[in-house]
Amino acid sequence: MTDKGARIMIVDDEQQIRKLIRVSLTAYGYDVFEAQTGEEALRQVALIHPELIILDLGLPDIRGQEVVKRVREWSNVPIIVLSVCNRDTDKINLLDSGADDYITKPFSMGELFARIRVCLRHLAKTEDEPIIKIGNLTLDLVFRRITVDGEEVKLTPIEYDILKQLAINAGRVVTHRQLLSTIWGKKYEAESQYLRVYIGQLRRKIEKSSAQPKLILTEPGVGYRLSCLE
């Protein structure tokens, strides 16, 4: 399945940024729509039903995070946030509010295209896909079986659950809070040391070099991302 022709909405009040992204996306074959404000974006999303939204946080009317929350009330459309802010707490709040990914300005178009491909692949997947393949890593969700280069790897139940959450969100950041809440429960949302221990164990089992991981990537202060970028 190709993502060419996918409907993408750019929400940014800076005309030059919109033009740069629009020209690049159009050249690649995407169908591009634009909005300058949050309220305009919400109206357009309801009318056009885009397959992906690229959302700037610094909008003139309502906060980008509020746009994310309002869209999430009725739509699961992938949302990539653009922001000049690099604070971990802001990234975490955005992801926990429903954004799929974020890119800090200034950014390269190559990075943006890679994030777009990841989000559109997730959109195209069915939720009941029993086999997930990422590079040399394969997860069989039916039999809870993990293989690396065709060799089965034995994981503890918690290691498996962490890897599963990262795999079904491959290419996207999963915050510490999301992992802890899903696997241990909401009362453990602040216990990030649990994750560090288990992530270290996972890396020793599935990475070629746990000291230089290529699969499970750390997003400092935010969470983890299972790499699947081309």
N, C-alpha and C positions, 0 to 999 in steps of 0.2 A: 504494500500500500504506500503510495507517494503522498507527501505533504504539499506538493505543488498545488497552487490554487487555493490553499487554505485561507480563510477569512481572518485577517489579523487587524485588531484595532490599536492604534497608537493614541495614548492619552497623555498629552504634554502641552503646557502653555507656551513653550518656546518654539517658535516657528522653524528656526534653523535645525533644531533637534528632530522635529517631526519630518522635515524635508529630507534630512540625511537618512533617517531610518526608512522613510517611505520609498525613496529612490532605490535604496539597496534591496528592500524586500520586493518591490515591484520587479526589479531586474531579475530576481531569483524566481519569479513566477507567482508570488503570493498576491492575494486580493486584499488591498489595504484600505482601511477607513481611518478617519482621524477625529479626535475631539480635543478641545482646548481646556475644558473645565470638567470637574467631577460630575456635576449635574447633567451636562451634555453627554458625558460618557455613559451614565446610567440610562438615559433615554435611548441612546444609540444601541447599547447592549441589548435592550429589550426588543428593539426593532430589527436589528441586523443579525443577532445571535452569532457573534464572532466565535471562531474556534480557538482564539488565543488573544489575550489582552497584554499589551506592553504599557505599564502604568508608571508615570512619574509621580513621586510623592509630593512635590512642591506645587500643588495646584492652587489657583487664586481663590477658589470658593470653599471647598471642603477638603479635609485632609485625605491623602491617598489611602491611609489605613481605613478610614470610614468608607471609602469607595469599595475596598476589598470586602469589608464586613457586609455591606448592603448587597453587593453582587452575590456573596455566598449565601444569602438568605434564600436564593431561588435558583442559583446556577453553579455548576462545577467547572465552568470554563477555566482553563489554565491562565494564571496571572503571573507575569514576570514584572517585578518592581524595579524601577530605576531610581537611584537616590544618590545624592552627594554625601549623605550621612553614612559614616562607617562605624557607628556605635553598635556594639553587640546587642544591647538591650533592644534597640530599635529593630534590628534584624530578627531577633527572636519573637518580638511582638507581632511583626508582620507575618512571619511564617505560621505562628500560632493562630493568627486571625484568618488564615486561609490562603495567603499568597503561596504560589508554588516554588518560586525562586526569586532571587534578587541579584542585581548587578550594580556595583558601585561606579558612579561617574568619576572620571572619564573611563570609557570602556571601548573595547575594539569591536568592530562589526563581526569579526570571526567568533568572538566569545558569545555575542548575542545570538548569532545563527546556531551555535552549538546548543545553547539553552533552549532555543525555539524547537530544534529537532527533538530534544529530550521530552519536552512538554507535549509535543504533538504525537510522539510515539506512545506516551501514556494515554492520551486521549483515544488513540486507535485501538488500544488493548482491551480485551474483554476482562472483566473482573474475575472470571472463573478460570483463567489461564493456569493450568496445573504445573507447567514447566517454565522456569525462568532461566535463560542463558545469558550470561554476561561475561564475555571473553572466555577464559578457560574455566569459569565457575558455572556450575549447573545446580539448580535447586528443584527438586521434585516435591511439590507441596502436598501431593497426595500421600506419598510414602515417607515424607520428612527425610529425604535422602539428599546428601550434599556430595558432589564430586568436584574435584579439581584435576584438570587434565585427564579426566576419565577415571581417576582413582577416588574411591569413597573416602570421605573424611568424617570421623566421628566427632559429633558436637554434643555438648550437654544441652538439656532442654532450654535453658536460658540463652546460651550461645546461639542455638538455632532460632529462637524467637527474635533475638536482636538482628541476626542476619536476614531473616525473613522480612522484617520491617524495612530494613535498608534496601533489600532487593525489590520489593514491590514498589518502592519509591526511588528506584535506581536513577541516578543523575540529579536528584533533588536533595536538598538539605533536609534532614530530619533532626529537629532540635532535641537537646538533652531532655527537656520537659516532655516532649511527645513520646520519646522512647521509654522514659521512666514511668510515665503514666500508663502507657499501653502494657508494659511488661510487669511492672511491680505494683501499679496502682497509684492513684492520685496523691496519697499521703507520702509517697517517695519522690515527688517531683523535684525536690531540692538535693537529692542524694547522688550528685553527679560522679562521685568517686566509684560508685557501683559500676557505672558504665566504663570508666577508664580501665578497671580491672578486666572486665569481660571483653572489651574491645582489644586489649592487649593479647588476651588468650586467643581470640578469633584470628587476629593478624598472624600469630605464630602458626596457626593451623592452615590458613588459606593463602597467605602471601608468600611470595618467593623470598622476600626479605622483610621481616617484621619491622626492622629499623628504617626501611625506606618503602613504606606501603604504597602500592599502586591501585589497589581496589578500595579499601576503606580509608577515605580521606577525612582528615580532621578540619572542620571549620572552626578555628579558634574562638572559644567563648560562646559558640552558638550550638554546634552539634556535629553530626557526621554525614558524609555523602558517599554512597557507593558509586564509584566512577563507572560511567558507561559512555563517555564522550568519544566521538569518532575523531 
